[in-house]
Amino acid sequence: MTTISYPPKPVPGDRIAVISPSAGLPGLFPRPFDLGLERLRKEFGLEPVEYPTTRTMGSTPRERAADIHAAFADPDVKAVMASIGGDDQITVLPFLDRELIRANPKPFFGMSDNTSLLAFLRTTGIVGYHGATVMTALGRPVAMNPLTADSLRAALFTTGPYDLRPAERWNDVNRDWADPATFEEEPATRPGDGWTWVNADRVAEGRSWGGCLEILAWHLMADREIARELGEYDGDVLLLETSEEMPSGVEVFRTLRNMGERGFLHRFSALLMGRPKTWSFERPNSPEEGARYAAEQREAVLRAMRMYAPDTPIVFDVDFGHTDPQLVLPYGGTVRVDGPARRITVTY
């Protein structure tokens, strides 16, 4: 069984590495990236450090791995944050020096395609943090979402329990980063309906594993960063969310079904399902179309769980995925799901 521990936390005034382990989108869209860096300095008191591939599109997996190594090996850097996600971080992992990273544990923040590095860190024995990439969470127009900022500050600088809160208002409609007008007004939001609980008659507590469902599916196919003994996940809390690619309900069901067939789903003590993103530039759904998409996804999850883990507590619409706000969750750290109290508590 892998021993997993929390890395030391930074303090205001420390240096934080900002890397692009997936796509070098800061080079194409500097405005949200530079805004995120400014907030790291002014609102969190951290000094960002960039690397050769941070703003470079088309960097090779080996080049991106070299930046990861440099960030973790530098004793003056106290935390690491991804600029944004992408779609090929799985190709970077074979070039990583696991012993170098194990010997220099640091908090890493990322989500989406960064599920790959988060899973790598967990199998290496290091707790990571799902959420808060520079361009999305920190580069939000006008101001960070208060829920995002509060959870990020707690995850960066504190240790101990932190109660998550349902978003009173949320958003999943993006505006064009290339348009300066995007950054002149707050994103439009809509009312939240709170969390939806299933099998909420018990308390579940365990270490977290999961992330973006599409990325996890690639790891299952490639057999990367999956524990050799599935018993490693017994009692853990499963975190799942879907990306702006908006996989169909059929695809979500099939992915979960295959996880069930491999022997995964019944091992987890609870499932937290992130609020699904229901809009993209390629599929600009109306609110009604988005609601139908979200309902189809929920039914797909319920169908798979009824087949393989019918008694597992489930909480839907937790704000930790590709929507706004974006709560930061420890990856490999402790998550407590208290059904009777309708409370989710993470340990930072």
Summary of the structure (lengths in Angstrom):
residues: 348
radius of gyration: 18.7
end to end distance: 21.6
largest distance: 51.4
contacts: 1251
relative contact order: 0.16
helix: 37%
strand: 21%
